[in-house]
Amino acid sequence: MIDEAMFGVCTLRVEVQPEHLLITITTSRALDASAQRMLVSRPIAVASTRAALELTEDFLHSLGVWQEGANRSHRDGR
């Protein structure tokens, strides 16, 4: 059995403010390869580039863990 490719999208919207950047991050995950069903997060706004990078890193890590779990479920017949 061939596993269907799953994917995620992380959108960073950056607004220049007088004293800092306002970075809004929205993430989504396809629940099937056709992307007919998506799980979309609530937008998170931060003013720190470090915080934005950490949130992005967390998303990438969670997507990798989620994908590993999905592949494991397919192999186990779940």
The first five atom37 places (N, CA, C, CB, O) and aatype in JSON, in Angstrom:
{
  "aatype": [12, 9, 3, 6, 0, 12, 13, 7, 19, 4, 16, 10, 1, 19, 6, 19, 5, 14, 6, 8, 10, 10, 9, 16, 9, 16, 16, 15, 1, 0, 10, 3, 0, 15, 0, 5, 1, 12, 10, 19, 15, 1, 14, 9, 0, 19, 0, 15, 16, 1, 0, 0, 10, 6, 10, 16, 6, 3, 13, 10, 8, 15, 10, 7, 19, 17, 5, 6, 7, 0, 2, 1, 15, 8, 1, 3, 7, 1],
  "atom_mask": [
    [1, 1, 1, 1, 1],
    [1, 1, 1, 1, 1],
    [1, 1, 1, 1, 1],
    [1, 1, 1, 1, 1],
    [1, 1, 1, 1, 1],
    [1, 1, 1, 1, 1],
    [1, 1, 1, 1, 1],
    [1, 1, 1, 0, 1],
    [1, 1, 1, 1, 1],
    [1, 1, 1, 1, 1],
    [1, 1, 1, 1, 1],
    [1, 1, 1, 1, 1],
    [1, 1, 1, 1, 1],
    [1, 1, 1, 1, 1],
    [1, 1, 1, 1, 1],
    [1, 1, 1, 1, 1],
    [1, 1, 1, 1, 1],
    [1, 1, 1, 1, 1],
    [1, 1, 1, 1, 1],
    [1, 1, 1, 1, 1],
    [1, 1, 1, 1, 1],
    [1, 1, 1, 1, 1],
    [1, 1, 1, 1, 1],
    [1, 1, 1, 1, 1],
    [1, 1, 1, 1, 1],
    [1, 1, 1, 1, 1],
    [1, 1, 1, 1, 1],
    [1, 1, 1, 1, 1],
    [1, 1, 1, 1, 1],
    [1, 1, 1, 1, 1],
    [1, 1, 1, 1, 1],
    [1, 1, 1, 1, 1],
    [1, 1, 1, 1, 1],
    [1, 1, 1, 1, 1],
    [1, 1, 1, 1, 1],
    [1, 1, 1, 1, 1],
    [1, 1, 1, 1, 1],
    [1, 1, 1, 1, 1],
    [1, 1, 1, 1, 1],
    [1, 1, 1, 1, 1],
    [1, 1, 1, 1, 1],
    [1, 1, 1, 1, 1],
    [1, 1, 1, 1, 1],
    [1, 1, 1, 1, 1],
    [1, 1, 1, 1, 1],
    [1, 1, 1, 1, 1],
    [1, 1, 1, 1, 1],
    [1, 1, 1, 1, 1],
    [1, 1, 1, 1, 1],
    [1, 1, 1, 1, 1],
    [1, 1, 1, 1, 1],
    [1, 1, 1, 1, 1],
    [1, 1, 1, 1, 1],
    [1, 1, 1, 1, 1],
    [1, 1, 1, 1, 1],
    [1, 1, 1, 1, 1],
    [1, 1, 1, 1, 1],
    [1, 1, 1, 1, 1],
    [1, 1, 1, 1, 1],
    [1, 1, 1, 1, 1],
    [1, 1, 1, 1, 1],
    [1, 1, 1, 1, 1],
    [1, 1, 1, 1, 1],
    [1, 1, 1, 0, 1],
    [1, 1, 1, 1, 1],
    [1, 1, 1, 1, 1],
    [1, 1, 1, 1, 1],
    [1, 1, 1, 1, 1],
    [1, 1, 1, 0, 1],
    [1, 1, 1, 1, 1],
    [1, 1, 1, 1, 1],
    [1, 1, 1, 1, 1],
    [1, 1, 1, 1, 1],
    [1, 1, 1, 1, 1],
    [1, 1, 1, 1, 1],
    [1, 1, 1, 1, 1],
    [1, 1, 1, 0, 1],
    [1, 1, 1, 1, 1]
  ],
  "atom_positions": [
    [[0.85, -1.19, 0.0], [0.0, 0.0, 0.0], [0.88, 1.25, 0.0], [-0.96, 0.0, 1.23], [1.83, 1.34, 0.78]],
    [[0.58, 2.2, -0.86], [1.34, 3.44, -0.94], [0.64, 4.48, -0.07], [1.47, 3.94, -2.41], [-0.56, 4.73, -0.21]],
    [[1.42, 5.1, 0.84], [0.86, 6.15, 1.69], [0.62, 7.4, 0.86], [1.8, 6.47, 2.87], [1.45, 7.77, 0.03]],
    [[-0.52, 8.04, 1.08], [-0.79, 9.31, 0.43], [0.05, 10.4, 1.08], [-2.3, 9.66, 0.5], [0.24, 10.39, 2.3]],
    [[0.55, 11.31, 0.29], [1.35, 12.4, 0.83], [0.47, 13.37, 1.59], [2.11, 13.13, -0.3], [-0.57, 13.8, 1.08]],
    [[0.86, 13.71, 2.79], [0.18, 14.72, 3.59], [1.06, 15.96, 3.61], [-0.13, 14.2, 5.04], [2.27, 15.87, 3.38]],
    [[0.48, 17.09, 3.9], [1.29, 18.31, 3.93], [0.7, 19.32, 4.89], [1.42, 18.91, 2.54], [-0.45, 19.2, 5.31]],
    [[1.5, 20.32, 5.21], [1.06, 21.41, 6.05], [1.48, 22.73, 5.43], [0.0, 0.0, 0.0], [2.38, 22.77, 4.58]],
    [[0.82, 23.8, 5.86], [1.13, 25.14, 5.37], [1.27, 26.05, 6.58], [0.04, 25.66, 4.39], [0.43, 26.04, 7.48]],
    [[2.33, 26.83, 6.59], [2.55, 27.82, 7.65], [2.67, 29.18, 6.98], [3.84, 27.47, 8.51], [3.58, 29.41, 6.18]],
    [[1.74, 30.08, 7.31], [1.73, 31.41, 6.71], [2.18, 32.43, 7.75], [0.33, 31.76, 6.16], [1.64, 32.5, 8.85]],
    [[3.17, 33.23, 7.37], [3.64, 34.33, 8.22], [3.23, 35.63, 7.56], [5.19, 34.27, 8.45], [3.6, 35.9, 6.41]],
    [[2.47, 36.44, 8.27], [2.08, 37.76, 7.76], [2.81, 38.78, 8.63], [0.49, 37.98, 7.79], [2.69, 38.76, 9.86]],
    [[3.56, 39.66, 8.01], [4.39, 40.61, 8.75], [3.92, 42.03, 8.46], [5.88, 40.45, 8.38], [3.82, 42.46, 7.31]],
    [[3.62, 42.75, 9.55], [3.24, 44.16, 9.44], [4.29, 45.0, 10.16], [1.81, 44.41, 10.02], [4.68, 44.69, 11.29]],
    [[4.73, 46.05, 9.52], [5.69, 46.96, 10.15], [4.93, 47.92, 11.05], [6.52, 47.73, 9.07], [4.05, 48.65, 10.6]],
    [[5.26, 47.9, 12.33], [4.69, 48.8, 13.32], [5.74, 49.87, 13.65], [4.24, 48.02, 14.63], [6.91, 49.71, 13.29]],
    [[5.35, 50.94, 14.31], [6.32, 52.01, 14.61], [7.56, 51.53, 15.37], [5.65, 53.1, 15.41], [8.67, 52.0, 15.11]],
    [[7.39, 50.59, 16.3], [8.53, 50.18, 17.13], [8.89, 48.71, 17.02], [8.25, 50.49, 18.57], [9.84, 48.26, 17.65]],
    [[8.15, 47.94, 16.23], [8.43, 46.51, 16.1], [7.67, 45.96, 14.9], [8.04, 45.75, 17.4], [6.9, 46.66, 14.25]],
    [[7.9, 44.69, 14.64], [7.12, 43.98, 13.62], [5.97, 43.27, 14.32], [8.01, 42.96, 12.82], [6.12, 42.81, 15.46]],
    [[4.84, 43.19, 13.66], [3.73, 42.38, 14.14], [3.65, 41.19, 13.2], [2.37, 43.21, 14.2], [3.31, 41.34, 12.02]],
    [[3.95, 40.01, 13.72], [4.0, 38.8, 12.91], [2.84, 37.91, 13.29], [5.36, 38.05, 13.09], [2.7, 37.51, 14.45]],
    [[2.0, 37.6, 12.32], [0.85, 36.74, 12.56], [1.1, 35.41, 11.84], [-0.47, 37.41, 12.07], [1.39, 35.38, 10.65]],
    [[0.98, 34.32, 12.6], [1.25, 32.99, 12.07], [-0.04, 32.18, 12.07], [2.35, 32.27, 12.9], [-0.74, 32.09, 13.08]],
    [[-0.33, 31.59, 10.92], [-1.48, 30.69, 10.78], [-0.95, 29.39, 10.17], [-2.63, 31.32, 9.89], [-0.2, 29.41, 9.2]],
    [[-1.35, 28.28, 10.75], [-0.91, 26.99, 10.23], [-2.12, 26.15, 9.85], [-0.04, 26.24, 11.27], [-3.22, 26.33, 10.38]],
    [[-1.9, 25.25, 8.92], [-2.95, 24.3, 8.54], [-2.3, 22.99, 8.12], [-3.83, 24.87, 7.39], [-1.16, 22.95, 7.66]],
    [[-3.07, 21.94, 8.29], [-2.62, 20.6, 7.9], [-3.68, 19.97, 7.03], [-2.33, 19.73, 9.14], [-4.87, 20.02, 7.34]],
    [[-3.25, 19.36, 5.95], [-4.17, 18.6, 5.12], [-4.46, 17.29, 5.84], [-3.58, 18.34, 3.67], [-3.55, 16.61, 6.3]],
    [[-5.73, 16.95, 5.92], [-6.11, 15.7, 6.56], [-6.22, 14.57, 5.55], [-7.44, 15.86, 7.29], [-6.42, 13.41, 5.92]],
    [[-6.08, 14.91, 4.27], [-6.01, 13.9, 3.22], [-5.19, 14.49, 2.07], [-7.45, 13.45, 2.74], [-5.0, 15.7, 1.99]],
    [[-4.72, 13.64, 1.2], [-3.83, 14.09, 0.13], [-4.5, 15.06, -0.84], [-3.31, 12.91, -0.64], [-3.81, 15.86, -1.48]],
    [[-5.81, 15.01, -0.95], [-6.51, 15.92, -1.88], [-6.69, 17.31, -1.29], [-7.86, 15.34, -2.24], [-7.09, 18.23, -2.01]],
    [[-6.39, 17.48, -0.02], [-6.57, 18.76, 0.69], [-8.03, 19.19, 0.72], [-5.72, 19.85, 0.04], [-8.32, 20.38, 0.88]],
    [[-8.94, 18.24, 0.58], [-10.37, 18.54, 0.69], [-10.71, 18.86, 2.14], [-11.22, 17.36, 0.18], [-11.64, 19.62, 2.42]],
    [[-9.95, 18.27, 3.06], [-10.19, 18.5, 4.48], [-8.9, 19.07, 5.08], [-10.62, 17.19, 5.22], [-7.84, 18.47, 4.97]],
    [[-9.03, 20.22, 5.72], [-7.87, 20.9, 6.31], [-8.16, 21.21, 7.78], [-7.52, 22.19, 5.54], [-9.29, 21.53, 8.14]],
    [[-7.14, 21.11, 8.6], [-7.2, 21.52, 10.0], [-6.44, 22.84, 10.09], [-6.6, 20.42, 10.97], [-5.22, 22.86, 9.91]],
    [[-7.15, 23.94, 10.37], [-6.54, 25.28, 10.37], [-6.49, 25.8, 11.8], [-7.35, 26.25, 9.45], [-7.47, 25.75, 12.53]],
    [[-5.31, 26.31, 12.19], [-5.14, 26.86, 13.53], [-5.68, 28.28, 13.61], [-3.66, 26.83, 13.93], [-5.91, 28.94, 12.59]],
    [[-5.89, 28.73, 14.82], [-6.21, 30.15, 15.03], [-4.93, 30.95, 14.82], [-6.81, 30.4, 16.46], [-3.86, 30.49, 15.21]],
    [[-5.02, 32.11, 14.22], [-3.82, 32.94, 14.04], [-3.21, 33.33, 15.39], [-4.15, 34.2, 13.22], [-3.93, 33.62, 16.35]],
    [[-1.89, 33.33, 15.44], [-1.16, 33.76, 16.63], [-0.32, 34.96, 16.23], [-0.27, 32.6, 17.22], [0.44, 34.9, 15.26]],
    [[-0.44, 36.06, 16.99], [0.33, 37.27, 16.69], [1.44, 37.45, 17.72], [-0.59, 38.51, 16.67], [1.21, 37.34, 18.93]],
    [[2.65, 37.72, 17.23], [3.8, 37.96, 18.1], [4.56, 39.17, 17.57], [4.73, 36.7, 18.18], [4.41, 39.55, 16.41]],
    [[5.37, 39.79, 18.43], [6.15, 40.94, 18.01], [7.64, 40.61, 17.91], [5.95, 42.09, 18.99], [8.43, 41.45, 17.48]],
    [[8.0, 39.41, 18.28], [9.4, 39.01, 18.3], [9.69, 38.03, 17.16], [9.76, 38.39, 19.65], [8.97, 37.06, 16.97]],
    [[10.77, 38.31, 16.42], [11.15, 37.36, 15.36], [11.55, 36.02, 15.97], [12.3, 37.94, 14.51], [11.31, 34.98, 15.37]],
    [[12.16, 36.04, 17.14], [12.54, 34.8, 17.81], [11.3, 33.97, 18.13], [13.34, 35.09, 19.1], [11.29, 32.76, 17.92]],
    [[10.25, 34.62, 18.65], [9.0, 33.91, 18.97], [8.38, 33.35, 17.7], [8.0, 34.85, 19.68], [7.87, 32.22, 17.7]],
    [[8.41, 34.12, 16.62], [7.85, 33.64, 15.35], [8.61, 32.42, 14.85], [7.88, 34.76, 14.28], [8.01, 31.46, 14.38]],
    [[9.94, 32.45, 14.95], [10.74, 31.3, 14.53], [10.47, 30.08, 15.41], [12.23, 31.65, 14.56], [10.42, 28.96, 14.91]],
    [[10.3, 30.29, 16.71], [10.0, 29.18, 17.61], [8.64, 28.56, 17.27], [10.02, 29.65, 19.07], [8.51, 27.33, 17.27]],
    [[7.64, 29.39, 17.0], [6.32, 28.87, 16.62], [6.4, 28.1, 15.31], [5.31, 30.02, 16.5], [5.77, 27.05, 15.16]],
    [[7.17, 28.63, 14.37], [7.34, 27.94, 13.09], [8.06, 26.61, 13.3], [8.12, 28.82, 12.11], [7.67, 25.6, 12.71]],
    [[9.09, 26.61, 14.12], [9.81, 25.37, 14.41], [8.89, 24.36, 15.09], [11.04, 25.66, 15.31], [8.92, 23.17, 14.76]],
    [[8.08, 24.81, 16.03], [7.11, 23.92, 16.7], [6.16, 23.29, 15.69], [6.32, 24.69, 17.78], [5.86, 22.1, 15.76]],
    [[5.68, 24.1, 14.75], [4.78, 23.59, 13.72], [5.47, 22.52, 12.88], [4.28, 24.73, 12.83], [4.91, 21.45, 12.63]],
    [[6.7, 22.81, 12.44], [7.43, 21.85, 11.62], [7.66, 20.55, 12.38], [8.77, 22.44, 11.17], [7.5, 19.46, 11.83]],
    [[8.02, 20.67, 13.64], [8.24, 19.47, 14.46], [6.94, 18.7, 14.63], [8.82, 19.85, 15.85], [6.92, 17.48, 14.48]],
    [[5.85, 19.4, 14.93], [4.57, 18.71, 15.14], [4.08, 18.06, 13.86], [3.51, 19.69, 15.67], [3.47, 16.99, 13.9]],
    [[4.34, 18.68, 12.72], [3.95, 18.08, 11.45], [4.74, 16.81, 11.2], [4.16, 19.08, 10.3], [4.19, 15.81, 10.72]],
    [[6.02, 16.82, 11.51], [6.84, 15.63, 11.36], [6.38, 14.51, 12.26], [0.0, 0.0, 0.0], [6.3, 13.36, 11.83]],
    [[6.07, 14.82, 13.52], [5.58, 13.82, 14.47], [4.22, 13.31, 14.03], [5.5, 14.4, 15.9], [3.95, 12.11, 14.09]],
    [[3.36, 14.22, 13.59], [2.02, 13.86, 13.13], [2.12, 12.94, 11.92], [1.19, 15.12, 12.78], [1.4, 11.95, 11.83]],
    [[3.01, 13.27, 10.98], [3.17, 12.46, 9.78], [3.7, 11.07, 10.14], [4.12, 13.15, 8.79], [3.24, 10.07, 9.58]],
    [[4.66, 11.01, 11.08], [5.18, 9.71, 11.51], [4.07, 8.87, 12.11], [6.32, 9.9, 12.53], [4.0, 7.67, 11.86]],
    [[3.19, 9.49, 12.9], [2.06, 8.78, 13.49], [1.09, 8.29, 12.44], [0.0, 0.0, 0.0], [0.56, 7.18, 12.54]],
    [[0.84, 9.11, 11.42], [-0.07, 8.72, 10.34], [0.51, 7.54, 9.56], [-0.35, 9.91, 9.39], [-0.2, 6.6, 9.22]],
    [[1.8, 7.6, 9.28], [2.45, 6.5, 8.56], [2.41, 5.22, 9.38], [3.9, 6.86, 8.2], [2.17, 4.14, 8.85]],
    [[2.64, 5.34, 10.68], [2.6, 4.19, 11.57], [1.21, 3.57, 11.58], [3.02, 4.58, 12.98], [1.08, 2.34, 11.57]],
    [[0.16, 4.41, 11.61], [-1.22, 3.92, 11.6], [-1.53, 3.17, 10.32], [-2.2, 5.08, 11.77], [-2.2, 2.13, 10.36]],
    [[-1.04, 3.68, 9.17], [-1.26, 3.0, 7.89], [-0.57, 1.63, 7.9], [-0.74, 3.88, 6.7], [-1.13, 0.64, 7.43]],
    [[0.65, 1.6, 8.43], [1.39, 0.33, 8.46], [0.71, -0.68, 9.38], [2.84, 0.57, 8.91], [0.7, -1.88, 9.1]],
    [[0.14, -0.17, 10.49], [-0.5, -1.07, 11.46], [-1.93, -1.42, 11.07], [-0.49, -0.43, 12.84], [-2.58, -2.19, 11.77]],
    [[-2.43, -0.86, 9.95], [-3.77, -1.15, 9.49], [-4.86, -0.4, 10.22], [0.0, 0.0, 0.0], [-6.01, -0.82, 10.2]],
    [[-4.51, 0.71, 10.85], [-5.52, 1.53, 11.56], [-6.12, 2.55, 10.65], [-4.92, 2.22, 12.76], [-6.98, 3.32, 11.08]]
  ]
}
